[in-house]
């Protein structure tokens, strides 16, 4: 369980910094305070978690597939 949480938060940080690098470097507090009024694809404040869950599921699916393929050989 702890390993999955580390993966989840790692993906979250990677996406947050990767997508909003200039905002995190220039004005991080204002960027966080503007989160309630954000509107990525109409998802509002929940968009970071929704995108992280989607990316997490994709990564876990890839890990699952790689393990299955390794078991075949």
Beta strands, then each sheet from edge to edge (+ up, - down):
end
